[in-house]
Amino acid sequence: MTFYRNVRQFILLIVCVVLFTAIPAHAKAKKVQVYKGTPAKYVFLFIGDGMGMPQRIAVESFTGEQLVMNSFQAQGMTTTYAADRFITGSAAAATSIACGQKTNIGMLGMGPQQRNVKSLAEMARDNGKKVGIVSSVSIDHATPAAFYAHVPTRGQYYDIDVALSESNFDFFGGGGLKDPANKKKNTKNFKGNALELIKNAGYKVVTDKDEFMSLKPSDGKVISWNEWLQDSKALPYSMDMRPQDITLPDFTKKAIEMLDNPKGFFLMVEGGKIDWACHANDAAAFIHNTVSFDNSIAEAVEFAKKHPSETLIVVTGDHECGGLTLGFAGTKYGSYYSALKPQDVSFQKFTDEVVKLWKDEHKGDMNFDDFKPTITHFFGLKFEGDPKKDPMVVKNYQVAMLKDAYIRTMKGDECKSPELYNMYGGYDPLTTTITHVLNNNAGLGWTSFKHTGVPVATSAMGVGASSFNGYYDNTDIAFKIMSVMGVSPRVYTKNKNKKIASN
């Protein structure tokens, strides 16, 4: 009962701050609430990529425990639209949060007219603070890149990697680099291998966990990634990690150790694979990654306990992903989140390893019955029993869905038609259908394989935290943090004529 009381209190708090601030938030010219006290020395910004309110509550319902981020004294709701589209992308959203600038889809660190704008991290650096950037996806992916790069297209990975080498930030950690050698040939200004440029800029490159754990501030500037990068140079999904892997909380804790100094620091940490799991509609994967993300926040909270009057911690999402809903027509009012617990691999590992091996060893085998034990082993779904009594038992229509998907997977069907895209989203048909069946039986539904336009929650604790109560745009997050950092943000007034694109 304590857990559900905490959930009710958290939702009530969100509703209250929205109700008390909704009218002025839509006023014709509302100035962003700024902090006027002593600036914070230590500033943490945590971004859960793809993490909306449903994701937060689903995790709490699964674990039975309140998330650290949901316990913060300040709670707000944040709009996320881009300059040219209602449903944002990660680059545009990250630029809004990092720079306080609305921009077009795909752009990083610049406005729609391709004029560069300075990020919070760059402001912190220029004011003598140390700066760290951590992400569970590649360190040159959209969200982390928005804090140090200025490019019109997020896919310019080589140019972004070069920008990293020139950033003079102090710590980079998490995923690797996607195109340091410019193999994609998408730059007009090749300067040599970006990894070599990074080393020449004085960064120590570390990929071994033992070496990573032994790093000391005296080692200077560091860029580190996990030795095993699972997909697109990203950390493995939390549920797929091995003991020798470096976790997001590990990177966060080490970043704090490396950055701590008398002048203070700015640290941005992204839980990037929350988004990737939601794109694939894999509830168990996003839940485990959100738990890891929250454990990273807990590291910041422990630091803040030692510096309560000098620290600000802000947690937000850049957008919601997947259209997650906490309810499903087939389960009516029932919720059975424990049904997700038997799943012990992510969709990615299941597709890359289990399905691939099966296809290699069973070419032309269209007998779905042969594969049923594998589904039971990795996901806990049962093909015998009463589905009315046990949510793990697959219903007859679900068996038909699984069988059809199995055949498509074995045939190598690319599923490019609009009808099949709506069913599988471009992912492996069999894996996607398994996670859909499991998630639906748990009482969770998905409406999309892409982002959605719903507002996200923003939470804060520490210095100036009260300014993060209310209902505001994601650009306001940047200006609120600027004011708490004491970097004199420019006068900013909401444009009464601003438009939200509907495409």
N, C-alpha and C positions, 0 to 999 in steps of 0.2 A: 504493500500500500504506500510506503514511503516513496518508492520510485515513481509511481503514477501521480502522487501528490506533487513531486518535484516537476514532472512534465507539465501538469496543469498550471503550476505556478509560473513556469518558464513561458508557456504560451500566453497566459494571462498578462504577464509583464510585457510581452511583445505587443499584444492588443492594446494595452493601456498607453504605451508610449506612442503608438500609431494614432490612437484616438485623440490624444492630447496635442499632437503635433500635425495632424493631417491637414487642417485648414491653413495654417501659416505655410506649410511646406508647398502648397499649391498657390500661394499668393503671387501676385504679379512680379514682385521684386523682393525676394527674401534673401537677406545676407546670411551666409553660412555662419553658424555659431562658432566663435573662435575662443580659444583659451587665452587668458591674460595673466596667468600666474607664472611661477618660476618654471622655466623650460625643463623638460625631461632630459636626463642624461642618456638613458638607455631606452631605445624604442624598438619594439618587436612588431612586425606585421606578418600575420599568418593568412595565407590565401588558400582556401579549400577549392580547388578547381572543380567546377560542376556541383558544388555542395550547396543545395538549397535547404529550406526548412524541412521538407520531407526526409532528406538524407539524414539530417541531424536526429530527428525523432525516431527514424527507423533504427538507427544505431542504438539509441537508448532502449528501445523496445526489445532489441535483440540481446543486449548485454544485461539489461535490468539495472543499469547504473547511469547516473547523470554524467554527461560529458563535462569535462573541465570548462570548455568554452561556454557551455550553457549555464554555468554557475556564476559567470561574471556579473558585476553589479549593474553594468550599462548594457542595454540591449536595444538595437534599432532594426529597421527594415530599410533595404537599399534597392533602388531601381538600377537596372543594368544595361539599358539599350545603348546601341552604338549611334554614331552621327548619321549613318546612312541605312540603318536597318533596326527594326524593333528588337528582333532576337539577335543578341550580340555574339561575337566570336571572342576567343581568349585574347587575341592581340589587342583588339579595341578596348575590351574590358580592362586588361592589365594596364594599358596606357592611361585610361581614366583613373584607375586607382593609384598608379605610380606617379602620374604627372598632373592630375586634375584637369585633363584635357579630353574632351570627346573627340573621337576620330573615326575614320572609316574602317570597315572590316579589313583585317590583314595588316594594318599599319601599326608600327611600333615606335613609340617615343616621338611622335610628331602629330601635328594636327592634320585635318583634311586637305589643307593646302600645302602639305609636305614641309611645314616649318617645324624645326626641332623644338622640343620642349624639355626642360630639365626635370629629372625624376627626383623623388624624395631621397633616394640613395645618393645621387650625385650632389644634392644639396647638403646632405649629411657629410659626405666626403669633403666638400669645399669648406665646410665649417669645422674641420679638424677631427671629425669622428671617424672611427674605423667602420667599415661596411662589409657585411656578409650577405651572400645570396645562396640559398639552399633549395633544392627541388628534387622530388622523387622521379621526375622525368628528365630529359636531357637539359643540361644547364643553359643551352641556347634555344630552348623552346620558348613559346610566346610569352608566358607569364614572367619567368626570370629575365628574359631578354629585355622586356619593357623597362627595366630598371637601369640598364646600361647601354642599350643600343638604340639607334635612330635610323630606321630603314622603312621604305614604303611597302615592303612585302615581307611577311614573317618567314617565308621560305628561303630568304637569303642567308642561309646558315653560315656560309663562309664569312660574309661581311659581319655577321653577328659575332662569330668567333674572334674575328680581328678586333671588334669593338671591346670584347671581353679583355683581350690582351692590353688594350689601351685605357681601360677603365680606372686602373690604380686602386681597385677595391682590394680588400685584404683576404677574403675567404670566399671560395666557391666550393660547393659540395653537393653531391647527389648523383645525378646522371652524367653521362659523358657529352662529347661533342659530336654533332651529326655530320659535319662536312668540313673539317679543318683543312683538308688537302684540296678543296674546291673541285672534287670529282664531278659535281653537277654542272660545273662551268657556268655558274650563274652570277658571276661578278665581273665588273668592268675595271676593277682595281685590285688585281692580284698582287699580294705583297709577300708571297711565300707561304709555306705551311703554317697555319694559324697556331698549331700546337707548339711549333718552334718559336713563334713570336711570343707566345705565352711564357715559355721557359725563359726566353731572352728578356722578358719584362720582369724577371725575378721571382716567378711563381715556382714553388716546389710542387711537383706532380706526384700524387700518392694514390695508389689503387689497392694496396695490400692492407687488410684490416689491422693486423698487428702494428704495422708502421703507422697507420692512421691513428690508432688509439694511443700511440706513444708521442704524437705530435705535441709540441710545446709552443707557447707564444714566441719564443726566441727563434723559431724556425722561419718566421717572417710570413710572407704572402704564400697562400696555399690554394691549389685547385685539386680536388679529390673526387674520385668516383668509385663506385663499387666495381670489383673485378668482373663479376658477372652482370652484364647488362642484358635484360631479358628481351626487350622489344624496342626498336627505335632509340637505342642508347639510353633507355630508362632503367631505373631500379626494378628488380623483380616485384611482382605484386606481393604484398605483405604475407599472404597465406602460402606463397611459393618459396619464401626465403629459407636459406640454409643457415646453420650456425655461423659459418664463416662470412656471411654477408653483412654489410654495413647498413643499418636501418636508418630511416628518417630521424627517429629520436637520437640515434648515435650522432648523426651529422649535426643535428641541432645543438646537442650538448657540447660537442667539440667546437662548434662555431662560437658558442658563448665563451668557452675557455680561451679560444684564440683571439677573440675580439675585445675582451674585457681590458679596459685601460682607463686612466683618470679622466680622459676627455669624453668618454662614452662611445656608444656605437649605435648603428642601425642594422637590424637583421631582418631580412625577408625570407620566410620559409613557405614553400608551396607544397601542398598535397596534390600533386598533379594527376596521379593515377586514380584518384576518386572519379575524376571526369572520364578517364578512359574506360573504367569499369562500367560507368553509367551509360556511356555510348554503346557498350556491348550488352547492356541490360543484365548485368551480373550482380545481383544484390549482395551475395556473400563476399565477393571481391571488393565492392565499394565499402562495405561495412568494415571489413578488416583493415582496409587502407585508411578509413576515417578514424578508426581506433588508434592506428599508428600516428596519424596526424595529430590527434588529440593528446597522445602521449608526448609528442614533440612540444605541444603547447604547455604541458605540465612541466617540462624542463624550464621553460621561460618563467612560469609561475614560481618555481623553486628559486630561481635567480631573483625574481622580484621581491620575494620574502626578505631577502638580505638588503634590498635597496627599495623599500616601499615608497619613499617620497621622491624617487628619482626615475621610476620606470613606468612606461606605458606599454600595454600589450593590446593590440587590436587584432581581431579575427573576423574574416569575412569570406564570402564566396564571390567568384567573378561572375557566375551565372549558375542557374540550375541546369542539369543535363539529364535527358532521358524521359522527362515528364513523369517522374516517379509519383505514384499515388499510394497512399496508405490504405488500401482497400481494393478488393477485386470482386467483380460480379459473381464469380463462381463460388466464392466463400461467404458471400453476403456480409453479415456483420462479424464474421470470424476472422481472427488474426492468430497465426500459428508460426511465429518467427523462429521457434525452435526447429522447424523443418529445415532451416538453412544450415544448421550446425553440422550435419553429416558431410556437407560438401567440403573437400579438403584440398582442392586445387582450383585455381582461377580458370576462367574460360580460355585464357591465353595458353596456359600450360597444357590444358586438356586438348586444345586444338593442335598445338605445335608438337606435342609429344604422343599423347594417347591416340588421338584420331589419326595422325600421320602414320604411326606404327601399324595401326590396324589396317589402314588402306594399303600400306606396303605389303603386309602379310596376307591380306584377304582380297586380292584384286578380283573383281567380278562377283564377289559374294554379296548378294542382295537379300540374304536371309537376316532380317532384323532380329529375330529371336536369338541368334548367336551373340549379338552385341548387348543384350539386356543385362547380363551379369556385370558388364563393365560399367554401365550406367548406375547400377545399384552400388557397386564398389566405390565409385568416386563421388556420387551425389546422394546416395541413400534412398533413391526412389525405388518403390516396390511394384512388382507386376502381379502380385497376388494379394488378396485381402479385400477388405471393405473400405472404399474411399470415404464413406460417410463416417467411419469411425477412426480412420487413420489418414492424416493429410499427406503421408508419404506414399500412399497407394495411388498409382496412376489410373485415371478414369479411362473408359473405353475410347472416347473421342481424342484424348491426349495420346493414347497408344497409336492411333491412326496418324496423328500429327507427327509423332516421333518416327514412325515407320516411313512416312513420306520424306521427311527430312533426311533420314538415314540413306535412302536411295539417292537423293539428290547429292549428298556428300560423296557417296561411293562413286557416282558417275562424274563427279567433278563439275556439277552444274554451277555456273557463275551467278545465277539468279539475278540478272540485271534488269529484268522487266519491272515496271512499277509495282505490280502485284507482289512479286517475290521480294522486292526490296522492302516493302511494308512488312513482310513477314520476317525477314532475316537481316535487314539493314546492311547487307554487304558482308556479313560475317559468315562463318561456317554454318550451314543450315542445321546440322545436327546439334552442334554445341549450343547454338542460340535457342533452339527449340527445347533442349533440356533445361537451360536456365529459366526460360519462360515458364515451363511447366512447374518447376520447383518454386519459383518466385510466386506464381499465381496461387499455388496450393498453400503457400505461406500467408497469403492475403495481401500480396503486393502486386501492383500493376504498372505497366510502362506504356506511355503514349507515343514515344519517339525514340529514334536512335541519335538524335541531335540535341542541341541546346533548346531551352524554352525561355520565354520572356518573363517568368514570374520573378518578383523581387526576392532577394536573399536576406538572410539575417546577418547583422553585424554586431559583434560583441566586443566590449572593452573593459579593462580594469587598470587601475593605477592613476597616474597623473593625467588630469584632464579627461578622464573617462566619461564624465557626465555629458560631455559635448557629443558623444556618440549615441545618446538616446534619441529616439524620434524616427522620423521617416524622411529620407533624403536620397540624393543620387550618389552613384559611386564616385563621381568626381569630387564630391564633398569630402569623402574620406581623406583624399590627399590634402585638401586645404585644412581640415581639422588636425591632421598629423603635423603639417607644417607649423601650425600655430603652437602646438604642444612642443615641437622641437625648437621653437623660437627662431625660425628662419624667415620671419616676416613675409608671409604669403602676400601676393598682390591682392589688391581690392577685388573681390569677386562677388558679383551679383547675378542671380539667376536671370536669364534672358526671358522676358515675358513673351517673346515671339518665337522661342525655339520650337522646332518641329520634330516630331518623331516619325521617321520613315515607316511606312507600313509594309514594305516589300520583304 
